[in-house]
Amino acid sequence: MDRGRLLGLDMTKAMKKQPFFLPFGGCRGRCVFCNQRAITGVDEVPSPQFVSSILKNLTEPVEVCYFGGSFCRFTFEKIKEYLDAVVNDAPKGSRIRFSTYPGDLQNKKLRSMVLSYPIACVELGIQSLDSEVLSLCRRETDPVAILENMVVLRDENVPLSVQLMIGLPGQTVSSSIYDINKIAEIKGESEWQFRLYPCLVIENTELYEMMNSGEYTPLTVDEAVKWGGRVIDVATSLGFTPIRAGLQESEMLASQVRGGPHHPALGELMFSESIIRKLIRLNPKGPWVLPSSNMSKFTGHRGYGLNRLAELTSMPEKEVAEKLTFFPAH
């Protein structure tokens, strides 16, 4: 039985998310690409008391999300305070999601305490399994430890989501494909979620200096779309449920980006690319039938989907359009 059911949670029910951003909270170092304050617009880590003050005013159950930093690297007492804030002050039936480093729940006492709460999902900030990439990014985790830690969490039926990035220093498309395949070997039949983020160059980061010195060349939007689309295609075929591709767009983010594939519809374009790859694999020359919910992925963004499908099939765009049929989704 999955852990959600054991705790009496209805994991199938859609629930409004209530995010709290904890910039650099628990982090022991700083990755070359990271400036969470610039991305989120949050300068200070909100206290458990502040979280409680927000949750007390809610009337419907929510999924409380602790994002940013590494949640399970706070002190044992502070982690418990954040979890208690949800149990004691959020509407009954609320649940918890948080992001953390893959190895942060290896302490059995900590893991037992955390998992006694209504945890909807533990999001593991993996980013890459390539040791050279991890070193260049100044991340302390190593691939073997990451995989071993996931095995422990899987065996305890912990609901997991994996976070990967593309375009990191030293990273290649093939290494990204290797990463998702390796994680899938551990996932097995488990239902895991998946997030994919592009590496953007943010002001006041080491990566910004690396770009200016010529040591790092960021991806273009086109490169990111094709790379991300391939990874999403492979991930979904391996049974992962994608819950986000691309960063949440905001004025703060836009004002801080200095390089890389920054585009408000990057995630949508990546999903378009992944669908196109699936169509060609299933029926190289068509015809193709899809639910109408996918129509925008072909007609939107200056017809990216149609253009790309025509390019990959070496067919005229008009012929491609004639071979596409969209049926109403119920």
C-alpha positions in Angstrom: 0.0 0.0 0.0 1.3 3.5 -0.8 2.2 5.8 2.1 -0.5 8.3 1.2 -3.2 5.8 1.8 -1.6 4.6 5.0 -1.9 8.2 6.3 -5.5 8.6 5.1 -4.7 11.0 2.2 -6.7 11.1 -1.0 -3.7 11.5 -3.3 -6.0 11.5 -6.4 -7.8 14.7 -5.3 -6.6 17.8 -7.0 -5.7 20.3 -4.3 -4.7 24.0 -4.4 -1.0 24.5 -3.7 0.2 27.0 -1.1 3.9 27.6 -1.7 6.4 29.0 0.7 9.9 29.7 -0.7 12.8 29.2 1.6 15.7 30.7 -0.4 19.0 28.9 0.3 17.3 27.5 3.5 19.5 24.6 4.7 22.0 24.9 1.9 25.6 24.2 2.9 27.0 25.7 -0.3 25.9 27.6 -3.4 25.7 26.0 -6.8 27.3 28.1 -9.6 23.9 28.6 -11.3 21.8 29.4 -8.2 20.4 32.7 -7.1 17.1 31.7 -5.5 16.3 35.2 -4.2 16.4 36.5 -7.8 14.2 33.7 -9.1 11.6 33.8 -6.4 11.7 37.4 -5.3 11.8 36.2 -1.7 14.6 37.8 0.3 14.2 36.1 3.7 13.3 32.6 4.8 9.7 32.7 6.3 9.5 31.4 9.8 7.3 28.5 10.9 5.2 31.2 12.8 4.7 33.1 9.6 3.6 30.0 7.8 1.1 29.3 10.6 -0.3 32.8 10.3 -1.0 32.3 6.6 -2.5 28.8 7.0 -4.8 29.8 9.8 -6.8 32.0 7.4 -7.4 29.3 4.8 -10.8 27.5 4.7 -10.1 24.6 2.3 -7.4 21.9 2.4 -4.2 22.8 0.5 -1.0 21.2 -0.5 1.6 23.2 1.4 4.8 23.4 -0.6 8.2 24.2 0.9 10.4 25.0 -2.1 13.9 26.4 -2.4 17.0 25.4 -0.4 17.1 22.0 1.1 14.2 21.4 3.5 15.7 18.5 5.4 18.9 20.3 6.1 17.3 22.6 8.6 17.7 21.4 12.2 15.5 18.6 13.4 13.6 21.0 15.5 13.1 23.6 12.7 11.9 20.9 10.3 9.4 19.7 12.9 8.1 23.3 13.4 7.5 23.7 9.7 5.6 20.4 9.5 3.6 21.1 12.7 2.5 24.4 11.2 0.7 22.5 8.6 -0.8 19.8 10.8 -1.9 22.3 13.5 -3.0 25.3 11.5 -3.9 24.3 7.9 -7.5 23.1 7.2 -8.0 19.4 8.0 -7.0 17.2 5.0 -4.1 19.4 4.0 -0.8 17.7 2.9 2.8 18.6 2.5 5.3 18.7 -0.4 9.0 19.8 0.0 12.2 19.8 -2.0 15.5 18.6 -0.6 18.8 17.0 -1.6 18.6 13.3 -2.3 20.7 12.2 0.7 18.9 14.4 3.3 16.6 11.6 4.5 19.2 8.9 5.1 19.1 9.6 8.9 16.5 7.0 10.0 15.3 9.1 13.0 14.8 12.2 10.7 13.1 10.1 8.0 10.8 8.4 10.5 9.7 11.8 11.9 9.2 13.4 8.6 7.2 10.5 7.1 4.9 10.5 10.1 3.3 13.7 8.7 0.9 13.8 5.7 3.6 14.0 3.0 2.2 14.3 -0.5 5.6 14.3 -2.2 9.3 14.6 -1.6 11.0 16.4 -4.5 14.6 15.4 -5.0 16.9 18.1 -6.4 19.1 15.8 -8.5 19.9 18.1 -11.5 22.4 15.6 -13.0 24.0 12.2 -12.4 27.2 13.2 -14.2 30.0 13.5 -11.7 31.9 16.0 -13.9 28.8 18.2 -14.3 28.1 18.0 -10.5 31.7 19.1 -9.9 31.6 22.0 -12.3 28.3 23.1 -10.7 29.9 22.9 -7.2 27.3 20.4 -6.0 28.4 18.1 -3.2 26.3 15.1 -4.1 27.8 12.2 -6.1 25.9 9.9 -8.5 26.3 6.7 -6.6 25.0 8.2 -3.3 22.1 9.8 -5.2 21.0 6.5 -6.6 21.5 4.6 -3.3 19.4 7.2 -1.4 16.6 6.9 -3.9 16.5 3.1 -3.4 16.0 3.7 0.4 13.1 6.1 -0.2 11.5 3.9 -2.9 11.6 0.9 -0.6 9.7 2.8 2.0 7.1 3.8 -0.6 7.9 7.5 -0.3 6.0 9.5 -3.0 8.9 11.1 -5.1 9.4 13.7 -7.7 12.8 14.1 -9.4 14.1 17.5 -10.5 16.6 17.5 -13.4 18.2 20.4 -15.3 19.5 20.8 -18.9 22.3 23.0 -20.2 24.5 22.8 -17.1 28.2 23.3 -17.5 29.8 20.1 -19.1 26.3 18.5 -19.6 25.2 16.9 -22.9 21.9 15.6 -24.2 23.2 12.0 -24.0 24.1 12.5 -20.3 20.6 13.8 -19.6 19.1 10.7 -21.4 21.4 8.5 -19.4 20.2 10.2 -16.1 16.5 9.6 -16.7 17.1 6.0 -17.7 19.2 5.3 -14.7 16.6 6.9 -12.4 13.9 4.8 -14.1 15.7 1.6 -13.3 15.3 2.5 -9.6 11.7 3.8 -10.0 10.5 0.5 -11.5 6.7 0.5 -11.3 6.5 3.3 -8.8 4.5 6.4 -9.8 7.1 9.2 -9.7 6.7 12.7 -10.8 9.3 14.7 -12.9 10.4 18.4 -13.3 12.7 19.7 -15.9 14.4 23.1 -15.6 16.7 24.9 -18.0 19.9 26.4 -16.8 19.6 30.1 -17.0 22.4 32.6 -16.3 21.2 34.8 -13.4 23.0 37.9 -12.3 25.2 37.6 -9.2 26.0 34.0 -9.8 29.3 32.3 -10.5 27.8 31.0 -13.8 27.3 34.7 -14.8 31.1 35.2 -14.4 31.8 31.9 -16.3 29.7 33.1 -19.2 31.4 36.5 -19.3 34.8 34.9 -19.3 33.9 32.5 -22.1 34.1 29.5 -19.8 30.4 28.7 -20.3 28.1 29.0 -23.2 24.4 28.9 -22.4 21.8 27.1 -24.5 19.7 29.0 -27.0 15.9 28.7 -26.8 15.9 26.4 -29.8 18.6 24.1 -28.3 16.7 23.9 -25.0 13.4 23.1 -26.7 14.9 20.2 -28.6 17.0 18.9 -25.7 14.1 19.2 -23.2 11.7 17.7 -25.6 13.9 14.6 -26.0 14.2 14.2 -22.2 10.5 14.6 -21.6 9.7 12.1 -24.4 12.0 9.5 -22.8 10.8 10.3 -19.3 7.1 9.9 -20.1 7.8 6.6 -22.0 9.5 5.4 -18.8 6.4 6.1 -16.8 7.3 9.4 -15.2 4.5 12.0 -14.8 5.8 15.5 -15.9 4.5 18.2 -13.6 6.6 21.1 -14.9 9.1 22.0 -17.6 10.7 25.5 -17.5 10.8 28.0 -14.7 7.7 29.9 -13.5 7.8 33.2 -15.3 7.9 36.4 -13.3 9.0 40.1 -13.6 11.7 39.4 -11.0 13.1 36.5 -13.0 13.0 38.4 -16.3 14.9 41.3 -14.7 17.7 39.0 -13.5 18.3 36.7 -16.4 21.5 37.6 -18.3 21.7 34.5 -20.6 20.3 31.2 -21.5 17.0 29.9 -22.9 14.6 32.4 -21.2 11.2 32.2 -22.9 7.8 32.5 -21.3 6.5 29.4 -23.2 9.6 27.3 -23.0 7.8 24.5 -21.2 5.0 24.4 -23.7 7.5 24.3 -26.5 9.4 21.4 -24.9 6.1 19.5 -24.5 5.4 20.2 -28.2 8.7 18.7 -29.1 8.1 15.6 -27.0 4.7 15.0 -28.5 6.1 15.4 -32.1 8.8 12.8 -31.3 6.2 10.4 -30.1 4.0 10.8 -33.2 6.9 10.2 -35.5 7.9 7.1 -33.6 4.4 5.7 -33.7 3.7 6.6 -37.3 6.6 8.2 -39.2 4.5 9.6 -42.0 1.1 9.9 -40.4 -1.9 10.3 -40.2 -2.0 11.3 -36.6 -4.9 11.7 -34.2 -4.7 13.7 -31.0 -7.0 15.1 -28.4 -8.0 18.8 -29.0 -6.2 19.8 -25.9 -3.0 19.3 -27.8 -4.0 21.6 -30.7 -2.2 24.7 -29.3 1.1 22.7 -29.3 0.9 22.7 -33.1 -0.8 25.9 -34.0 0.5 28.2 -31.2 3.9 30.0 -31.0 4.0 30.8 -34.7 3.0 27.2 -35.6 6.1 25.7 -34.0 4.6 22.2 -33.8 3.5 22.1 -37.5 6.9 23.5 -38.6 8.8 21.1 -36.5 6.7 18.1 -37.6 7.2 19.1 -41.2 11.0 19.4 -40.7 11.4 16.0 -39.0 9.2 14.2 -41.6 10.6 16.0 -44.6 7.0 16.8 -45.6 5.4 20.1 -46.7 3.7 21.8 -43.9 0.4 21.8 -45.7 0.5 18.0 -46.0 1.4 17.6 -42.3 -1.6 19.8 -41.4 -3.9 17.6 -43.5 -2.7 14.5 -41.7 -3.4 15.9 -38.2 -6.8 15.3 -36.7 -7.9 16.6 -33.3 -10.8 15.1 -31.5 -12.8 16.7 -28.7 -11.6 15.8 -25.2 -14.3 14.7 -22.8 
